[in-house]
Every structure is written in C-alpha cells, then in structure tokens.
C-alpha cells in the first residue's frame, strides 16, 4: 500500500547523535508544530540527509505523522537555508540558540502555530542579514512570542505607574517589573524599521531579556517537559537500541 506523505517547512531546533551514523532531531514545523524524528544515516557523508538536519537549518521535509509515537518518520528532506552567516558569527549564533532554546522549552508536541513558525523563521533570516544589534532580534522575538502564546505583558500592565507587572503573587515572588525607561526602550525597539540602525544599550537589552525569559518560563512552566525517557523506551520497544 502506498503511503501518503505530508510536506512542511521546518526549523531544526536541536539534535543529538544516535548510534554510529544517525541522529534524533527536534523540529518546529509550519504544519504540525514541534515534533522529533529519528534520521537514520544523517551523519553519513554519503547519505541524502547529510548536513540537512543541522541545528538552525531551514528545511522542507516529507514525513508521516503518528501522534502516539514520540519519533516521527521522515522520507525525504531538502535544505532551504543553512544560515551560514549566523553560524560564522559567535554573537549571531548565540542569539539564534537563545531563540531556538526558548521555542523548544515553551512549546509542546503537535501544538501547531503558523504565527510562531513565521516569527521563528523571520528571526533567523533577520539574524542572517543583520550587521549589528543581534541581541535586539532576540528581544523582539521574546516580546512578540509572549503575545502569540497569550501572556503578553502589556495585558498585565499597571498604567497608573507605567510599568509592566506579572500577577500579584508572581510579581511578589520574582519582582518582575520593568521601569519607565525600560518600557520606552521596548517601544523604541518595536517601532524601529531597521534594527541595524536602532540605538541600543546592551546592558538594558540583557536586563529586559532576562526579565522576559523569567516571565515566559514562569507562565509556561509545565510546557516543554523532556520526553527523553519515553523516547528511550520507544527505541527499546522497536529494537533500535
């Protein structure tokens, strides 16, 4: 019986070696959100998959989906972009990995969001072409991501004091407050047409990013739970280890 394959764009979030030549890779896709795949022979230079499933890569995949499985099957894959400029710059790749890690941690498998995929992809391409202010790309990703997943700090804003706040219990515990200068800084960044020419302050950017990370992780603390034990059990069941 001929199998019908699905096709989708994907960004490679992370991966690790498996066996002598294979990899287990986690993708965030346009069609089905986040899921993991076992790519046999991915590390074999003669394989059709060689080099395609490296972290950051933007790819097309043809695959089958079975939600009851923790590892999906890929039939074919094609590279769209490997983001060579990002991988050649320590500062760019640092921002890129922050974006990938945040995406991986706050998403659950098969929770599809075309808006999140577009934000993720656009952020990678902005990093690829950026000449400066790479950390601002991560900050704008954090701000827009919080809106997409429904925890936008603007909705928790105390307009009397012109600050961002979390709900009372979380604010009291984590002291997550942005002052007027930081609020103005975020607005300036969001309104900038070209981040390359945007006036930035690394100390302010890093502080706000740290607050956003804490804010996002505390509101999504039950998401992104590692399924490594389930994956290993599945591999054992299929006699793959």
Secondary structure as the mmCIF struct_conf table of DSSP 4:
data_model
#
loop_
_struct_conf.conf_type_id
_struct_conf.id
_struct_conf.beg_label_comp_id
_struct_conf.beg_label_asym_id
_struct_conf.beg_label_seq_id
_struct_conf.end_label_comp_id
_struct_conf.end_label_asym_id
_struct_conf.end_label_seq_id
HELX_LH_PP_P HELX_LH_PP_P1 UNK A 2 UNK A 5
STRN STRN1 UNK A 6 UNK A 18
TURN_TY1_P TURN_TY1_P1 UNK A 19 UNK A 21
STRN STRN2 UNK A 22 UNK A 29
TURN_TY1_P TURN_TY1_P2 UNK A 30 UNK A 32
STRN STRN3 UNK A 33 UNK A 39
TURN_TY1_P TURN_TY1_P3 UNK A 40 UNK A 43
TURN_TY1_P TURN_TY1_P4 UNK A 45 UNK A 46
BEND BEND1 UNK A 47 UNK A 47
TURN_TY1_P TURN_TY1_P5 UNK A 48 UNK A 53
TURN_TY1_P TURN_TY1_P6 UNK A 55 UNK A 56
STRN STRN4 UNK A 58 UNK A 64
TURN_TY1_P TURN_TY1_P7 UNK A 67 UNK A 68
BEND BEND2 UNK A 70 UNK A 71
STRN STRN5 UNK A 72 UNK A 72
STRN STRN6 UNK A 73 UNK A 81
HELX_RH_AL_P HELX_RH_AL_P1 UNK A 84 UNK A 87
TURN_TY1_P TURN_TY1_P8 UNK A 88 UNK A 88
HELX_RH_AL_P HELX_RH_AL_P2 UNK A 90 UNK A 106
STRN STRN7 UNK A 109 UNK A 109
TURN_TY1_P TURN_TY1_P9 UNK A 110 UNK A 110
HELX_RH_AL_P HELX_RH_AL_P3 UNK A 114 UNK A 129
BEND BEND3 UNK A 131 UNK A 132
HELX_RH_AL_P HELX_RH_AL_P4 UNK A 134 UNK A 148
TURN_TY1_P TURN_TY1_P10 UNK A 149 UNK A 150
HELX_RH_3T_P HELX_RH_3T_P1 UNK A 153 UNK A 156
STRN STRN8 UNK A 157 UNK A 158
TURN_TY1_P TURN_TY1_P11 UNK A 159 UNK A 162
STRN STRN9 UNK A 163 UNK A 165
HELX_RH_AL_P HELX_RH_AL_P5 UNK A 168 UNK A 174
STRN STRN10 UNK A 177 UNK A 178
HELX_RH_AL_P HELX_RH_AL_P6 UNK A 180 UNK A 191
BEND BEND4 UNK A 193 UNK A 193
HELX_RH_3T_P HELX_RH_3T_P2 UNK A 195 UNK A 197
BEND BEND5 UNK A 198 UNK A 198
HELX_RH_AL_P HELX_RH_AL_P7 UNK A 202 UNK A 219
BEND BEND6 UNK A 220 UNK A 220
TURN_TY1_P TURN_TY1_P12 UNK A 221 UNK A 222
BEND BEND7 UNK A 223 UNK A 224
HELX_RH_AL_P HELX_RH_AL_P8 UNK A 228 UNK A 237
TURN_TY1_P TURN_TY1_P13 UNK A 238 UNK A 239
#
